Amino acid sequence: MTTTQPTPEVPVSDTATTPREVRLVSRPVGWPQPTDFELVASEVPALADGQLRVRNVVMSVDPYMRGRMSDAKSYAAPFELGKAMEGGAVGVVEESRAEGFAPGDHVLHGLGWREVAVLDAKAARVIDVDAAPASAYLGILGMTGLTAYAGLTRVAALKEGDVVFVSGAAGAVGGAVGQIAKALGASKVIGSAGSPEKVRHLVEDLGFDEAFSYKDGRVSDHLRELAPDGIDVYFDNVGGEHLEAAIGSLRLGGRIAVCGMISVYNDTEASPGPRNLARLIQTRGRIEGFLVGDHYDLAGEYFGRAAQWLADGTLSSRETFVDGIDHAVDGFLGVLRGENTGKMVVRL
């Protein structure tokens, strides 16, 4: 991965040996800095009954993790200072004291940010890496894809023929949203991204009908040009100017599913809200925020459909990789800067 600016080294403990983990050592104010993290040797306890020892092979870095670095009250507990952070990971079982898990199995679990994890077997799921690469279970076949599906089908109540707009469309969730919307019958899908290369990727690789760079003029102007009759659904990953523009383009009965607002995650002062909320009265529009954790009952339905879509080419995914736990923080900061196309994955 290439970065837009030099990144200082993450401090490394003098005693660091393999296996290692990344700990949060100070709560970021504004943009996180490498000095907010420390790479240290892990303490790997002996297994208790019902536990697994897993050597991670890939781990996820995601925008939502920025919120857990703050101690402000939120929907998830903050990361603890001085302890390894958490996140999605896939690893190989090295030792098992749990029925149904054997050494050599690949499992999906939530103890990323470390090279070796000891966890309760009930918090892991065996996956088939012959059917899809391990990294796919962190993205299109995991929480990323389910987020897109739940947001479109349940929160935004997508209907055949709808015009759909998605921000952050070249990211992991955004790219899935556009493709799934087309698969479910949207008449037009429009995406915004941060560079001409990403715009081309949306149209040429992912099948978006239209796309634009939000750095090239006002979002509202782009929407009026590309959707002159308005939009029915907006899937929000960005907030800010994008949300205001989407409200301005809503058709009668339009729906907005708020998944994330990455444009404000690192703000140190409150951001102004959309100035045109009164338009929701005119359009009878609806805005609803959601968390994928509230919609896990859709997982079986989604994974079944996703497997078919992947097999017939309806659905594809792009990934951006960084290598080594010593570059995991680089990967996370890259996500916040928009350096990834598709899912950002750390190979361990």
Summary of the structure (lengths in Angstrom):
residues: 348
radius of gyration: 20.5
end to end distance: 14.8
largest distance: 62.7
contacts: 1192
relative contact order: 0.15
helix: 32%
strand: 26%
